[in-house]
């Protein structure tokens, strides 16, 4: 049934020259299918996952790890965190929904590049800073549901961005590298981490 449904969906997309660009897939006891049709954007203006360039800064908006921490600490103020939006034109961008490391990995794969993350630069709340480092990093890198933006941008464009009046804080957390894969650096030294984001069908 699913194969037939999928084929019909793609046939419909082909007929109307529509691209299926994403989906909210997760596990449930009931089958629920929702289709959302979005509008148009000028050619060349879309911010995709595939535009990251070697030497680009890796940035995030706001703080990360708040949602996962708040879920594990009921009643904490971080449960009231809000989504911030950032309207810029970086080289690539993705929202952080399944964990920073996993979602950044989608950019790296699409752009065929690697990244070096500076763990001591992660923008985390004071509540997380009080935790053991490995636990704080887990919330920030794998917790998910932050819905902040992770984007790459050239150093020159980042300088231009800083001259704008923005209501959301931006933090440089790393740099795009030519060597593929995601590496973690803490206090100048490589730090091995086994990080896995939210698994929809676990």
Residue pairs with C-beta under 8 A, 6 or more apart in sequence:
5 33
9 20
9 35
10 20
12 18
13 19
13 20
18 37
24 34
25 200
25 201
26 200
26 201
27 200
27 201
27 202
45 89
47 89
47 90
47 92
47 93
47 151
48 92
48 93
48 110
49 92
49 93
49 94
49 106
49 107
49 109
49 110
49 111
50 92
50 107
50 110
50 111
51 90
51 91
51 92
51 111
51 152
52 91
52 92
52 107
52 108
52 110
52 111
52 113
52 152
52 176
53 91
53 111
53 113
53 152
53 154
53 176
54 113
54 176
54 177
54 178
55 154
55 155
55 175
55 176
56 90
56 91
56 92
56 152
56 153
56 154
56 155
56 175
56 176
57 152
57 153
57 154
57 155
57 158
57 172
57 174
57 175
57 176
58 104
58 115
58 117
58 150
58 151
58 152
58 172
58 173
58 174
58 175
58 176
59 90
59 150
59 151
59 152
59 153
59 158
59 170
59 171
59 172
59 173
60 96
60 100
60 123
60 148
60 149
60 150
60 151
60 170
60 171
60 173
61 84
61 86
61 148
61 149
61 168
61 169
61 170
62 84
62 123
62 146
62 148
62 168
62 169
63 81
63 123
63 124
63 125
63 146
63 148
64 96
64 100
64 122
64 123
64 124
64 140
64 141
64 143
64 146
64 148
65 122
65 124
65 125
65 128
65 136
65 139
65 140
65 141
65 143
65 146
66 78
66 81
66 125
66 128
66 146
67 78
67 81
67 143
67 144
67 145
67 146
67 147
68 139
68 142
68 143
68 144
68 145
68 146
69 76
69 78
69 125
69 127
69 128
69 139
69 143
70 76
70 78
70 79
70 80
70 81
71 79
71 145
73 79
73 127
76 127
78 125
78 127
83 147
83 148
84 148
84 167
84 168
85 149
85 168
86 149
86 151
86 166
86 168
86 170
88 151
88 153
88 161
89 157
90 151
90 152
90 153
90 157
91 151
91 152
91 153
91 154
91 157
92 107
92 110
92 111
92 151
92 152
93 107
93 149
93 150
93 151
93 152
94 103
94 104
94 106
94 107
94 149
94 150
94 151
95 103
95 147
95 148
95 149
95 150
96 103
96 144
96 146
96 147
96 148
96 149
96 150
97 103
97 144
97 145
97 146
97 147
97 198
98 144
98 197
98 198
98 200
99 141
99 142
99 143
99 144
99 195
99 196
99 197
99 198
100 122
100 140
100 141
100 142
100 146
100 150
100 197
101 117
101 141
101 142
101 182
101 195
101 197
102 142
102 144
102 195
102 196
102 197
102 198
103 150
103 197
104 115
104 117
104 150
104 182
105 182
107 150
107 152
108 114
108 115
108 180
108 181
108 182
111 152
111 176
112 180
113 176
113 177
113 178
113 180
114 176
114 177
114 178
114 179
114 180
114 181
114 182
114 183
115 174
115 175
115 176
115 177
115 181
115 182
115 183
116 174
116 175
116 177
116 183
116 184
116 185
117 173
117 174
117 182
117 183
117 184
117 185
118 173
118 174
118 185
118 186
119 133
119 137
119 184
119 185
119 186
119 191
120 186
120 187
121 171
121 172
121 173
121 174
122 137
122 140
122 141
122 171
122 173
123 169
123 171
123 173
124 136
124 139
124 140
128 136
128 139
128 140
129 136
131 139
133 186
137 193
137 195
138 195
141 193
141 195
141 197
142 195
142 196
142 197
142 198
144 197
144 198
145 198
152 176
153 161
158 172
161 170
162 170
174 185
177 183
183 190
184 190
184 191
184 192
184 193
185 191
